[in-house]
Amino acid sequence: MQGQPFTRVGHLSGGAEGPARCPSKGSAGRRRTIHKVESRTGQPCSTNGQAVHDRSQAPASWRIALPHTAAAVPVARALVRTALAELEHAADCDTAELLTAELVANAVEHTSGDAPIELVVEVRPTGCQVEVHDPDPAPPGDLTRPTRTEPDLWQEGGRGLLLIRALSSSCGHRPTGSGKAVWFRLPAVPAQRRPA
């Protein structure tokens, strides 16, 4: 990830021992650092393990390079929850976490190699957009139309894109210079309608 315009500002999972770490794929005891985090507003994104931004500026955006392992999923969920906590009328955090976990898990499972996966969370007064960038240029499937067949009831996987289509206000994918970005949007939920 050298040469990218990210600033190393700490970690997302608590502690003062340095950047967050996740086990790397196939490593016995070795760990890979979750690299850089920054806000698109230019504000630091980590203070005592919490991603932050300047509330007076909108939209705010967080980016993080995640390891190409299943250990990236809980870190991605934590970043989404932290980002949405900054909004007075945040999108549904539970739904955002679930859909983010699906996107990151799909990127880990369906792309080869060890290239990092990038998570981008953009928070606006009207809601949020979450993008997961991976190195595979192939489309993830049709996010805009239901599939013609129902998933096998006994199948353990294969419902991620269905969940994203059903629970997001919009979703899709686009090519990037190094692969693709798969995204979803959720609308803001007024405070009186959010669970306590």
N, C-alpha and C positions, 0 to 999 in steps of 0.2 A: 504494500500500500504506500510505498514511498513515492513522493512526488505529488500526492494528492493534496488539495488545499484544506486539509483537516488540521485542527490544532489538538494536540494531546493535552487534555485537561483533567485527567483522573480516571475515575471508574464509576460504574453505575451501581455495583453491589457493594455495600458498606465496608468500612474498615479503612485504616490509614496506611495499609501496607503497599499501596500502589494500584496499578490498573487492574480491572476485573480480569479474571482468567477463566478459561473454559478448557476442559480436556480436548486435545486435538484428536482427530480421527486416527485410530490405530496406534495411539501412543500409550505406552505403559508408564504412567506417572509423569510424563512430560506435559507441560501446559502451554497453551497458546494465548497470548495476550489479545484481548479485545481492544483493538487499536484506538482509533481517534474518534472523538465526539466533538461536534461544534454546532452551534445554532446558526442558521442562515442569517440571523440578525447581527452576527458577529459577537454576541455575548457568550461568556463562558457557559458551558453546559454541565459542569459538574462541581458541586460544592458539597463536601461531606457525603459523597456517594449519591447525590440526587441531581438529575438533569434539571437545569433551570434556564429561564430566559427572561428578558425584560418584558414585563406585562404590558407596558405602554405601547409596544410595537406589535403590529399584527400584519400579516400572518407570521407566526413563529415556526421555525422548522428545526428538527433535530435529525442528524445523520450519524450512523454508527456502522462501522465495518465489523461484521460478525464472522466467527470461524465457520467453516463449512462442516459443522457437526450438529448433532441434535442438541448439544448444550447451548446453542444459540437461541433456542426457542424461549426459555424462561427469561433470558436477558432482553430479548425483543419485547416480550410481554411487559416486563418492568418498565422499559423505556416508554411504551405506549401509555401505560397507566400514569407515569410521572408527567408526561406531556399533557395528557387530558386533564389532570388535576389542576393545571394552571388556568383553565378556562372557567368562568362563572357558569356558563351554560354549556358544559362539556357534552360531547357525544357519549353514548352509552359505553362506559369503560369495559364492561364485561364482554359486550359484543366486539368491541375493537380489539381486545386482547385475544379473543377466540379466533377472529379472522386473521389477525397478525400471526398467531401461532400456526394457522393453516398455511399461510403463504410462506413463512420461513421453513416449516417442515417440508412443504412441497419443493422448495428450492434446494434443500439439503438432500432430499430423497431422489429427486429427478434430474439433478445436474451432476456431472462427473467432475473429478478433479478436486483440488484443494483451494481453489480461488475463493476469497472471502465473498460473503453475501452482504450486500449493503441494505440497511433499513433506513427509510426516510419517512419521518412523521411530520406532516404539516398541519398546524392547528390554526383555524380561523374562527372568528366569532360565529360563523354559520355551521361549523362542524369540523371534521378532520378528513385528511386524505393520508393513507398509509401506502407506501410503495416498497416493494422488495425487489432489488436488482440482483440478478444472477448472471453468470457467464454464458448460459445456453441461449442462443438466439431463437430456438424453436418455440412457437407459441405454446402456452400451457393447456390449451383446449379452448372450447368456446365459452367464454364467460358471459356472453350477452344473450344466449338462448338456452333454454332447458335442453337436456339431452333427450334423445328419443327413447332411451331405455332407462328403466329404474335400476339403481345399483342392486346387486345381489344382497338380500337381507342378511346373509351370513358372512359377507365379505367384511373384513376389518377396516379396510381403507376405501378410498375412492369417493368420499363425500365432501372433500375440502372445497372444490369449486362450486358444488351444489350449495353448500353453506354460504359461501361468499356471495353467490348470486341471490340467494333468498334473503339474507340479512343486511346486505349493504344497500344504500340508496342508488349507487352506480358502481361499476367495476369494469376493468378491462386490462389490456396490456399494450405495450408499445416497445418497439426496438430501441436499443441504446447503442452507443459506440462499442460497448464491450459485451453485449448480450441482449437482455430484455429487462423491462420493469413490469411487474404485475401490481396492480393497484386496486384499492377500493375507497369509497367515500361513505361517511356516516354523517347524518345531520346532527346539529346540536340538540340537546334535550333540555327543556326548561327545568330549573332547579326543583320546582314543585312536583315534577313528574319523575324525577330520579329516585331510585331506591335509597333509603337512608343507610 
